[in-house]
């Protein structure tokens, strides 16, 4: 009887919002249901502007698998974090872990408007062998993509260069440059640390490093690599709620 009363109470509560068709009522209903099914998921305030950005979601739906919204907030943040770059012309951007080019598309778009260049690295054989600091979520060869995948995504741009191969070997092919922005999406400890060792002395003052997977339990190696690298540096690692982190070079 107690269970029935609880069910009736829940149904009555939900019914108040089901009969309403306005967006705020739908939001309240979604928050209520979510809090009962997965309490760890915390809704933010209703009416955030980024969810109304039609140009961003047009981009996102064009490059991501259908119904995959897992990285929408991170892609939106990436697009905006590039605005921290102080250099207005001929900036050099680099990405470690291009996969199929979804993030690279944002980088090429930003650079194209400023006569900049984008350098993209990926093994195109999937992840390297995870090490002891990487946990057991990832396996070797996960996240495999092809050069053609990236080229297809970036078909409207020519301001990029691709460097295939596993890090650190692929780092040897990159032309000697001063870089203004670096995006890391490597999932594992060793390639993240190797990439940091390479790029840090080549970053401009005020340059920006963004780590896509710093705050995810599935990527403990990335957290460990970034924290280890910056423990004796003057810069601070800033973690944000999307799971990303960023650093501004001083």
FITORZA-467332 format. One record per atom (N, C-alpha, C): residue in three letters; x, y, z. Coordinates in steps of 0.1 Angstrom, whole numbers, padded with zeros to 4 digits, always signed. Example, Ala and Ser with C-alpha at 12.3 -4.5 7.8 and 13.67 -1.06 7.14 Angstrom:
% residues 2
ALA+0132-0057+0078 ALA+0123-0045+0078 ALA+0132-0033+0078 SER+0128-0022+0071 SER+0137-0011+0071 SER+0129+0000+0079 
***
This chain:
% residues 250
UNK+0008-0012+0000 UNK+0000+0000+0000 UNK+0009+0013+0000 UNK+0019+0012+0008 UNK+0028+0024+0009 UNK+0035+0026-0005 UNK+0039+0015-0012 UNK+0045+0017-0025 UNK+0035+0022-0035 UNK+0023+0018-0034 UNK+0012+0023-0043 UNK+0010+0038-0041 UNK+0010+0043-0028 UNK+0008+0057-0025 UNK+0020+0065-0031 UNK+0032+0060-0030 UNK+0043+0066-0035 UNK+0043+0068-0050 UNK+0038+0057-0057 UNK+0037+0057-0071 UNK+0026+0067-0076 UNK+0015+0068-0068 UNK+0004+0077-0072 UNK+0009+0091-0070 UNK+0017+0094-0059 UNK+0022+0107-0056 UNK+0032+0111-0067 UNK+0040+0102-0071 UNK+0050+0105-0082 UNK+0042+0108-0095 UNK+0032+0100-0098 UNK+0025+0102-0111 UNK+0018+0115-0110 UNK+0012+0119-0099 UNK+0005+0132-0098 UNK+0015+0143-0100 UNK+0027+0142-0094 UNK+0037+0152-0096 UNK+0041+0154-0111 UNK+0044+0143-0117 UNK+0048+0143-0131 UNK+0037+0148-0140 UNK+0024+0145-0137 UNK+0013+0149-0145 UNK+0012+0164-0146 UNK+0015+0171-0135 UNK+0015+0185-0136 UNK+0023+0191-0147 UNK+0035+0184-0150 UNK+0044+0190-0160 UNK+0041+0183-0174 UNK+0036+0171-0174 UNK+0033+0165-0187 UNK+0023+0173-0194 UNK+0012+0178-0187 UNK+0002+0185-0193 UNK+0006+0199-0198 UNK+0017+0204-0193 UNK+0023+0217-0197 UNK+0033+0214-0209 UNK+0033+0223-0219 UNK+0041+0221-0230 UNK+0052+0231-0231 UNK+0053+0240-0221 UNK+0064+0250-0222 UNK+0077+0244-0218 UNK+0088+0250-0223 UNK+0101+0245-0222 UNK+0106+0244-0207 UNK+0102+0253-0199 UNK+0106+0253-0185 UNK+0100+0241-0178 UNK+0088+0238-0180 UNK+0081+0227-0174 UNK+0088+0214-0178 UNK+0092+0213-0191 UNK+0099+0201-0196 UNK+0112+0200-0189 UNK+0119+0211-0187 UNK+0132+0211-0179 UNK+0130+0206-0165 UNK+0120+0211-0158 UNK+0118+0207-0144 UNK+0114+0192-0144 UNK+0107+0187-0153 UNK+0103+0173-0154 UNK+0116+0164-0156 UNK+0124+0169-0166 UNK+0136+0161-0169 UNK+0146+0161-0156 UNK+0146+0172-0149 UNK+0155+0173-0137 UNK+0150+0164-0126 UNK+0137+0163-0125 UNK+0131+0155-0114 UNK+0133+0140-0117 UNK+0131+0136-0130 UNK+0132+0122-0133 UNK+0147+0118-0132 UNK+0156+0127-0137 UNK+0170+0124-0136 UNK+0175+0122-0121 UNK+0170+0131-0113 UNK+0175+0130-0099 UNK+0171+0117-0092 UNK+0160+0111-0097 UNK+0156+0098-0091 UNK+0163+0086-0097 UNK+0167+0088-0110 UNK+0174+0077-0117 UNK+0189+0077-0115 UNK+0195+0089-0116 UNK+0210+0090-0115 UNK+0213+0103-0107 UNK+0213+0103-0094 UNK+0214+0115-0086 UNK+0227+0123-0088 UNK+0238+0116-0093 UNK+0250+0123-0095 UNK+0250+0133-0107 UNK+0240+0131-0115 UNK+0239+0141-0126 UNK+0232+0154-0121 UNK+0239+0164-0121 UNK+0234+0177-0116 UNK+0230+0187-0127 UNK+0218+0191-0127 UNK+0213+0200-0137 UNK+0218+0214-0133 UNK+0222+0222-0143 UNK+0225+0236-0140 UNK+0212+0244-0141 UNK+0213+0258-0141 UNK+0201+0266-0142 UNK+0195+0265-0155 UNK+0182+0267-0156 UNK+0175+0267-0168 UNK+0178+0279-0176 UNK+0179+0278-0190 UNK+0180+0290-0198 UNK+0194+0294-0201 UNK+0204+0284-0202 UNK+0217+0288-0206 UNK+0218+0291-0221 UNK+0226+0302-0224 UNK+0226+0307-0237 UNK+0233+0298-0247 UNK+0243+0290-0243 UNK+0250+0282-0252 UNK+0241+0271-0259 UNK+0230+0267-0251 UNK+0221+0257-0257 UNK+0212+0263-0268 UNK+0213+0276-0270 UNK+0205+0283-0280 UNK+0214+0287-0292 UNK+0226+0283-0292 UNK+0236+0287-0302 UNK+0234+0278-0315 UNK+0226+0282-0324 UNK+0222+0273-0335 UNK+0234+0270-0344 UNK+0243+0280-0346 UNK+0255+0278-0354 UNK+0264+0267-0349 UNK+0265+0267-0335 UNK+0274+0257-0329 UNK+0267+0243-0331 UNK+0254+0242-0328 UNK+0248+0229-0329 UNK+0247+0224-0344 UNK+0247+0233-0353 UNK+0247+0229-0367 UNK+0261+0222-0370 UNK+0271+0229-0365 UNK+0285+0223-0366 UNK+0285+0209-0359 UNK+0281+0208-0347 UNK+0282+0196-0339 UNK+0275+0184-0346 UNK+0263+0187-0350 UNK+0255+0176-0357 UNK+0261+0172-0370 UNK+0269+0181-0376 UNK+0275+0177-0389 UNK+0287+0168-0387 UNK+0293+0168-0376 UNK+0306+0160-0374 UNK+0305+0148-0364 UNK+0294+0148-0356 UNK+0293+0138-0346 UNK+0283+0127-0349 UNK+0285+0115-0344 UNK+0275+0105-0346 UNK+0262+0109-0340 UNK+0251+0104-0347 UNK+0237+0108-0343 UNK+0235+0104-0329 UNK+0229+0113-0321 UNK+0225+0111-0307 UNK+0237+0111-0298 UNK+0249+0114-0303 UNK+0260+0115-0294 UNK+0263+0130-0290 UNK+0258+0133-0277 UNK+0260+0146-0272 UNK+0270+0147-0261 UNK+0278+0136-0260 UNK+0287+0135-0249 UNK+0298+0146-0248 UNK+0302+0152-0259 UNK+0312+0162-0259 UNK+0308+0175-0264 UNK+0295+0178-0264 UNK+0290+0191-0269 UNK+0295+0202-0260 UNK+0295+0200-0247 UNK+0300+0211-0238 UNK+0315+0213-0240 UNK+0322+0202-0242 UNK+0337+0204-0244 UNK+0340+0211-0258 UNK+0333+0207-0268 UNK+0335+0214-0281 UNK+0332+0229-0280 UNK+0321+0232-0273 UNK+0317+0246-0271 UNK+0328+0254-0264 UNK+0333+0247-0253 UNK+0344+0254-0245 UNK+0356+0255-0254 UNK+0360+0245-0261 UNK+0372+0246-0270 UNK+0371+0258-0279 UNK+0359+0259-0286 UNK+0357+0271-0295 UNK+0360+0284-0288 UNK+0355+0285-0276 UNK+0356+0298-0268 UNK+0370+0300-0262 UNK+0377+0289-0258 UNK+0390+0290-0252 UNK+0400+0295-0262 UNK+0398+0292-0275 UNK+0407+0298-0285 UNK+0407+0313-0286 UNK+0396+0319-0280 UNK+0396+0333-0280 UNK+0405+0339-0269 UNK+0411+0331-0261 UNK+0422+0335-0252 UNK+0435+0338-0259 UNK+0436+0333-0271 UNK+0449+0335-0279 UNK+0451+0350-0281 UNK+0462+0355-0278 UNK+0465+0369-0279 UNK+0469+0373-0293 UNK+0474+0363-0301 UNK+0479+0366-0314 UNK+0467+0367-0324 UNK+0466+0378-0330 UNK+0455+0381-0340 UNK+0457+0376-0354 UNK+0470+0373-0357 UNK+0474+0370-0371 UNK+0485+0359-0371 UNK+0483+0350-0380 UNK+0493+0339-0382 UNK+0496+0331-0369 UNK+0486+0328-0362 UNK+0488+0320-0350 UNK+0490+0305-0354 UNK+0498+0298-0346 UNK+0500+0283-0349 UNK+0493+0275-0338 UNK+0484+0266-0343 UNK+0477+0258-0334 UNK+0481+0243-0336 UNK+0480+0235-0326 UNK+0484+0221-0327 UNK+0475+0212-0319 UNK+0472+0201-0324 UNK+0463+0191-0317 UNK+0470+0178-0316 UNK+0471+0173-0304 UNK+0477+0159-0302 UNK+0465+0150-0300 UNK+0462+0142-0310 UNK+0451+0133-0309 UNK+0439+0138-0317 UNK+0440+0138-0330 UNK+0430+0144-0339 UNK+0417+0136-0341 UNK+0419+0122-0339 UNK+0408+0113-0342 UNK+0402+0116-0356 UNK+0389+0119-0357 UNK+0383+0121-0370 UNK+0382+0136-0374 UNK+0387+0145-0365 UNK+0388+0158-0369 UNK+0377+0168-0364 UNK+0369+0163-0355 UNK+0358+0172-0350 UNK+0363+0185-0343 UNK+0373+0183-0334 UNK+0379+0195-0328 UNK+0388+0202-0338 UNK+0395+0195-0346 UNK+0403+0202-0356 UNK+0395+0211-0365 UNK+0382+0208-0368 UNK+0374+0216-0376 UNK+0372+0230-0369 UNK+0370+0230-0356 UNK+0368+0243-0349 UNK+0382+0251-0350 UNK+0393+0243-0348 UNK+0406+0250-0348 UNK+0409+0256-0362 UNK+0406+0248-0373 UNK+0408+0253-0386 UNK+0399+0265-0390 UNK+0387+0265-0385 UNK+0378+0276-0387 UNK+0383+0289-0380 UNK+0388+0287-0368 UNK+0393+0299-0360 UNK+0406+0304-0367 UNK+0415+0295-0371 UNK+0427+0299-0377 UNK+0426+0305-0391 UNK+0416+0300-0398 UNK+0414+0304-0412 UNK+0410+0319-0412 UNK+0403+0324-0402 UNK+0399+0338-0402 UNK+0410+0347-0398 UNK+0422+0341-0394 UNK+0433+0349-0389 UNK+0446+0345-0396 UNK+0445+0339-0407 UNK+0457+0335-0415 UNK+0466+0326-0407 UNK+0460+0317-0399 UNK+0468+0308-0390 UNK+0469+0294-0396 UNK+0477+0286-0389 UNK+0480+0272-0394 UNK+0477+0262-0382 UNK+0472+0250-0386 UNK+0469+0240-0377 UNK+0477+0227-0380 UNK+0483+0222-0369 UNK+0491+0210-0371 UNK+0484+0198-0363 UNK+0482+0187-0369 UNK+0474+0177-0364 UNK+0482+0164-0363 UNK+0482+0158-0351 UNK+0489+0145-0349 UNK+0479+0134-0345 UNK+0480+0122-0350 UNK+0473+0111-0346 UNK+0480+0098-0351 UNK+0479+0088-0344 UNK+0486+0075-0348 UNK+0479+0069-0360 UNK+0465+0071-0361 UNK+0457+0065-0371 UNK+0457+0050-0370 UNK+0461+0045-0358 UNK+0461+0031-0355 UNK+0454+0028-0342 UNK+0448+0039-0337 UNK+0442+0038-0324 UNK+0451+0041-0313 UNK+0447+0039-0300 UNK+0455+0042-0289 UNK+0468+0033-0288 UNK+0478+0038-0283 UNK+0490+0029-0280 UNK+0487+0021-0268 UNK+0496+0012-0264 UNK+0494+0003-0252 UNK+0492+0011-0239 UNK+0481+0010-0232 UNK+0479+0017-0220 UNK+0490+0012-0210 UNK+0494+0021-0201 UNK+0504+0017-0191 UNK+0497+0016-0177 UNK+0505+0013-0167 UNK+0500+0011-0153 UNK+0492+0023-0148 UNK+0495+0035-0152 UNK+0488+0047-0147 UNK+0475+0050-0154 UNK+0471+0042-0164 UNK+0460+0044-0172 UNK+0447+0037-0169 UNK+0447+0029-0158 UNK+0435+0021-0155 UNK+0432+0011-0165 UNK+0420+0006-0165 UNK+0416-0005-0174 UNK+0405-0002-0183 UNK+0402+0011-0185 UNK+0390+0015-0194 UNK+0394+0013-0208 UNK+0406+0018-0212 UNK+0410+0018-0226 UNK+0419+0005-0229 UNK+0418+0001-0242 UNK+0426-0010-0247 UNK+0434-0005-0259 UNK+0445-0011-0262 UNK+0453-0008-0274 UNK+0444-0008-0286 UNK+0446+0001-0295 UNK+0438+0002-0308 UNK+0424+0008-0307 UNK+0420+0011-0294 UNK+0407+0019-0293 UNK+0408+0032-0300 UNK+0397+0038-0305 UNK+0396+0051-0311 UNK+0404+0052-0324 UNK+0403+0041-0332 UNK+0410+0041-0344 UNK+0403+0050-0355 UNK+0410+0058-0362 UNK+0405+0066-0373 UNK+0415+0066-0384 UNK+0412+0072-0395 UNK+0421+0073-0407 UNK+0424+0087-0411 UNK+0434+0089-0418 UNK+0438+0102-0424 UNK+0426+0107-0432 UNK+0420+0098-0439 UNK+0409+0101-0448 UNK+0397+0107-0440 UNK+0395+0101-0428 UNK+0384+0106-0419 UNK+0386+0121-0416 UNK+0398+0125-0413 UNK+0402+0139-0410 UNK+0400+0147-0422 UNK+0406+0143-0433 UNK+0405+0151-0445 UNK+0390+0153-0450 UNK+0382+0143-0448 UNK+0368+0145-0451 UNK+0361+0155-0442 UNK+0364+0155-0429 UNK+0359+0165-0420 UNK+0363+0179-0423 UNK+0376+0180-0428 UNK+0382+0193-0430 UNK+0382+0197-0445 UNK+0373+0191-0452 UNK+0373+0193-0467 UNK+0372+0207-0472 UNK+0367+0216-0464 UNK+0366+0230-0468 UNK+0378+0239-0464 UNK+0388+0232-0458 UNK+0399+0240-0453 UNK+0412+0234-0459 UNK+0422+0243-0460 UNK+0435+0239-0465 UNK+0447+0244-0456 UNK+0443+0249-0444 UNK+0453+0255-0435 UNK+0458+0246-0425 UNK+0458+0233-0428 UNK+0463+0223-0418 UNK+0473+0213-0424 UNK+0480+0206-0415 UNK+0489+0196-0419 UNK+0488+0184-0410 UNK+0488+0172-0415 UNK+0486+0160-0407 UNK+0500+0153-0405 UNK+0502+0148-0393 UNK+0514+0141-0390 UNK+0510+0127-0384 UNK+0510+0117-0392 UNK+0506+0104-0387 UNK+0517+0097-0379 UNK+0513+0088-0370 UNK+0523+0080-0362 UNK+0521+0082-0347 UNK+0526+0073-0340 UNK+0526+0073-0326 UNK+0535+0084-0320 UNK+0531+0090-0310 UNK+0539+0099-0302 UNK+0548+0091-0293 UNK+0561+0093-0292 UNK+0568+0106-0296 UNK+0574+0106-0310 UNK+0574+0095-0317 UNK+0581+0094-0330 UNK+0575+0105-0339 UNK+0562+0107-0340 UNK+0556+0117-0349 UNK+0560+0131-0346 UNK+0565+0134-0334 UNK+0569+0147-0330 UNK+0581+0152-0338 UNK+0589+0143-0343 UNK+0601+0146-0350 UNK+0598+0153-0363 UNK+0587+0151-0369 UNK+0583+0156-0382 UNK+0577+0170-0382 UNK+0574+0175-0370 UNK+0568+0188-0369 UNK+0578+0199-0372 UNK+0575+0208-0380 UNK+0584+0219-0383 UNK+0586+0227-0370 UNK+0598+0233-0368 UNK+0601+0241-0356 UNK+0593+0254-0357 UNK+0584+0255-0347 UNK+0575+0267-0347 UNK+0574+0272-0333 UNK+0569+0284-0331 UNK+0563+0288-0318 UNK+0548+0287-0319 UNK+0542+0280-0309 UNK+0528+0277-0310 UNK+0520+0286-0300 UNK+0508+0289-0304 UNK+0500+0297-0296 UNK+0488+0290-0289 UNK+0485+0278-0293 UNK+0474+0270-0288 UNK+0477+0255-0290 UNK+0474+0247-0280 UNK+0476+0233-0281 UNK+0464+0226-0275 UNK+0459+0216-0282 UNK+0448+0208-0277 UNK+0452+0194-0276 UNK+0450+0188-0264 UNK+0454+0175-0261 UNK+0442+0166-0259 UNK+0441+0155-0267 UNK+0430+0145-0265 UNK+0436+0131-0267 UNK+0444+0127-0258 UNK+0453+0115-0260 UNK+0448+0104-0250 UNK+0441+0106-0240 UNK+0435+0096-0232 UNK+0444+0088-0223 UNK+0457+0089-0226 UNK+0467+0080-0219 UNK+0479+0089-0213 UNK+0485+0083-0203 UNK+0496+0090-0196 UNK+0508+0093-0204 UNK+0514+0083-0210 UNK+0527+0085-0217 UNK+0527+0095-0229 UNK+0517+0093-0238 UNK+0517+0103-0249 UNK+0514+0117-0245 UNK+0506+0118-0234 UNK+0503+0132-0229 UNK+0515+0138-0223 UNK+0523+0130-0215 UNK+0535+0136-0210 UNK+0545+0139-0220 UNK+0547+0130-0230 UNK+0556+0132-0241 UNK+0553+0145-0249 UNK+0540+0147-0251 UNK+0535+0159-0259 UNK+0538+0171-0251 UNK+0536+0171-0238 UNK+0538+0182-0230 UNK+0553+0186-0230 UNK+0561+0176-0228 UNK+0576+0178-0229 UNK+0580+0185-0242 UNK+0573+0181-0253 UNK+0577+0187-0266 UNK+0572+0201-0267 UNK+0559+0204-0263 UNK+0552+0216-0267 UNK+0555+0227-0257 UNK+0557+0224-0245 UNK+0558+0235-0235 UNK+0569+0245-0238 UNK+0581+0241-0241 UNK+0592+0251-0245 UNK+0590+0258-0258 UNK+0580+0253-0266 UNK+0577+0260-0279 UNK+0564+0268-0278 UNK+0558+0270-0267 UNK+0546+0278-0266 UNK+0550+0293-0264 UNK+0542+0301-0270 UNK+0543+0316-0268 UNK+0538+0320-0255 UNK+0543+0331-0250 UNK+0538+0337-0238 UNK+0523+0341-0240 UNK+0515+0336-0231 UNK+0501+0339-0232 UNK+0494+0328-0240 UNK+0502+0318-0245 UNK+0496+0307-0252 UNK+0487+0298-0243 UNK+0479+0290-0249 UNK+0469+0282-0242 UNK+0470+0267-0245 UNK+0470+0260-0234 UNK+0469+0245-0235 UNK+0456+0240-0230 UNK+0449+0232-0238 UNK+0436+0226-0234 UNK+0437+0211-0233 UNK+0432+0205-0222 UNK+0433+0191-0221 UNK+0418+0186-0221 UNK+0414+0178-0231 UNK+0401+0174-0233 UNK+0396+0165-0222 UNK+0405+0156-0217 UNK+0400+0145-0209 UNK+0407+0145-0195 UNK+0411+0156-0190 UNK+0418+0157-0178 UNK+0409+0153-0166 UNK+0397+0156-0166 UNK+0388+0153-0154 UNK+0379+0141-0155 UNK+0383+0131-0163 UNK+0375+0119-0165 UNK+0381+0107-0158 UNK+0373+0100-0150 UNK+0377+0088-0143 UNK+0383+0078-0153 UNK+0378+0078-0165 UNK+0383+0068-0175 UNK+0397+0072-0180 UNK+0402+0084-0177 UNK+0416+0088-0181 UNK+0425+0092-0170 UNK+0427+0084-0160 UNK+0435+0088-0148 UNK+0449+0091-0152 UNK+0454+0085-0163 UNK+0468+0088-0168 UNK+0470+0102-0173 UNK+0459+0107-0179 UNK+0460+0121-0183 UNK+0461+0131-0171 UNK+0453+0129-0162 UNK+0453+0137-0149 UNK+0467+0136-0143 UNK+0472+0124-0142 UNK+0485+0122-0136 UNK+0496+0128-0144 UNK+0496+0127-0157 UNK+0506+0133-0166 UNK+0506+0148-0164 UNK+0495+0155-0165 UNK+0494+0169-0165 UNK+0498+0174-0151 UNK+0493+0168-0140 UNK+0497+0172-0127 UNK+0512+0170-0124 UNK+0517+0159-0129 UNK+0532+0157-0127 UNK+0540+0167-0135 UNK+0536+0171-0147 UNK+0543+0180-0155 UNK+0544+0194-0149 UNK+0532+0198-0144 UNK+0531+0212-0139 UNK+0534+0214-0124 UNK+0538+0203-0117 UNK+0541+0204-0103 UNK+0552+0214-0100 UNK+0561+0216-0109 UNK+0572+0225-0107 UNK+0573+0237-0116 UNK+0561+0239-0123 UNK+0560+0251-0132 UNK+0552+0262-0125 UNK+0554+0274-0131 UNK+0547+0286-0125 UNK+0532+0287-0129 UNK+0528+0280-0139 UNK+0514+0280-0144 UNK+0505+0271-0135 UNK+0493+0275-0134 UNK+0483+0267-0127 UNK+0474+0259-0137 UNK+0470+0247-0134 UNK+0461+0239-0142 UNK+0447+0242-0137 UNK+0438+0247-0146 UNK+0425+0251-0142 UNK+0415+0240-0147 UNK+0409+0233-0138 UNK+0399+0223-0142 UNK+0385+0229-0143 UNK+0378+0225-0153 UNK+0364+0230-0154 UNK+0354+0219-0154 UNK+0341+0222-0152 UNK+0331+0211-0149 UNK+0329+0202-0161 UNK+0333+0206-0173 UNK+0331+0197-0185 UNK+0340+0185-0185 UNK+0350+0185-0176 UNK+0360+0174-0176 UNK+0373+0179-0183 UNK+0373+0191-0188 UNK+0385+0197-0194 UNK+0393+0204-0184 UNK+0405+0207-0188 UNK+0414+0216-0180 UNK+0421+0225-0190 UNK+0426+0237-0185 UNK+0434+0245-0194 UNK+0445+0252-0186 UNK+0455+0256-0193 UNK+0466+0263-0188 UNK+0470+0275-0197 UNK+0472+0286-0191 UNK+0477+0298-0198 UNK+0492+0300-0195 UNK+0500+0300-0205 UNK+0515+0301-0204 UNK+0518+0315-0199 UNK+0526+0316-0188 UNK+0530+0329-0183 UNK+0544+0333-0189 
***
